[in-house]
Amino acid sequence: MTERAMQYGRALYELKVDEACINETLDTFASSDELLSALDNPSVRNREKHAVIDKLFNKSITSFLKVVTDNHMIAQIYDIFEAYHDCEVNAKNWAKATLYYVAKPDSKQIEEIKSRIAKDTKKDGVELKLVEQPSLIGGFVLKVDDFETDRSVKGHIKQLTKNLMRR
C-alpha cells in the first residue's frame, strides 16, 4: 500500500461516510472489473467518469470518488478502503491480526487468542481474520500488525534447513 493510498484512506475516514455506503461502494467495484478499468482509463474524459460515478454511487461518497479518479488513484481504491478500515480499527483502539491455520480453531480458542493479543498489545479488542492455509502442514502463523509468530510445521522445517545450512 502506498503512502498516497493511506492518505486517501485517512481522508475518507475523516469524511465520516456511513459504513453501509462504504460497503455498498466496495460491492459495486467488486462486481465489475470493467468499472474500475473505465474509471482508470486516461482516454475517458473526467466528465464522463463523473457521470458514471454520479449514477452508480451514493451521493455521500461521489465527491471523494471523483477526486480519487481525477488524481489517477482509482486503481488503488481497494488499498484506500483498507487504509480507511485501518483508521476505524485504530480509532477503536483495537489490534488487527491474521491467523493462518491448517485446522480451524474452535470458538473458545479464537476467543482465547483474541484475549491474549489484546492483553499483549494493550488494546481494547482485536479484529482477527482467519485464513486457512494447508501449505503450513500443521500449526499456525499469527500476524499482529508487523509482528509474526510462526508455530507451523513449515516454519520449523524452514528453520531447521537454515540451521543445517550454517553448519
QUITARA-V991183 format. One record per residue. N is the residue number from 1. RES is the residue in one small letter. PSI is psi in whole degrees, 0 to 359 (NA if undefined). Layout:
# QUITARA-V991183
N/RES/PSI
N/RES/PSI
This chain:
# QUITARA-V991183
1/m/133
2/t/162
3/e/321
4/r/320
5/a/320
6/m/321
7/q/316
8/y/321
9/g/318
10/r/319
11/a/317
12/l/319
13/y/318
14/e/339
15/l/346
16/k/43
17/v/138
18/d/138
19/e/325
20/a/322
21/c/320
22/i/312
23/n/320
24/e/318
25/t/315
26/l/317
27/d/320
28/t/315
29/f/320
30/a/333
31/s/351
32/s/106
33/d/329
34/e/325
35/l/309
36/l/319
37/s/317
38/a/318
39/l/338
40/d/350
41/n/118
42/p/343
43/s/349
44/v/129
45/r/148
46/n/322
47/r/319
48/e/321
49/k/317
50/h/321
51/a/319
52/v/315
53/i/315
54/d/324
55/k/326
56/l/335
57/f/159
58/n/141
59/k/332
60/s/348
61/i/355
62/t/318
63/s/318
64/f/313
65/l/325
66/k/317
67/v/316
68/v/316
69/t/314
70/d/329
71/n/16
72/h/40
73/m/1
74/i/333
75/a/340
76/q/21
77/i/324
78/y/323
79/d/322
80/i/316
81/f/327
82/e/319
83/a/321
84/y/313
85/h/321
86/d/322
87/c/319
88/e/315
89/v/315
90/n/322
91/a/329
92/k/354
93/n/48
94/w/156
95/a/150
96/k/124
97/a/154
98/t/130
99/l/116
100/y/130
101/y/165
102/v/309
103/a/121
104/k/130
105/p/153
106/d/174
107/s/325
108/k/316
109/q/321
110/i/316
111/e/322
112/e/319
113/i/313
114/k/317
115/s/317
116/r/317
117/i/314
118/a/318
119/k/313
120/d/326
121/t/356
122/k/45
123/k/161
124/d/340
125/g/181
126/v/133
127/e/109
128/l/120
129/k/130
130/l/128
131/v/118
132/e/132
133/q/86
134/p/336
135/s/348
136/l/346
137/i/313
138/g/165
139/g/208
140/f/166
141/v/129
142/l/123
143/k/124
144/v/112
145/d/243
146/d/9
147/f/135
148/e/134
149/t/117
150/d/109
151/r/36
152/s/159
153/v/317
154/k/317
155/g/319
156/h/319
157/i/316
158/k/316
159/q/319
160/l/318
161/t/316
162/k/314
163/n/320
164/l/326
165/m/332
166/r/337
167/r/NA
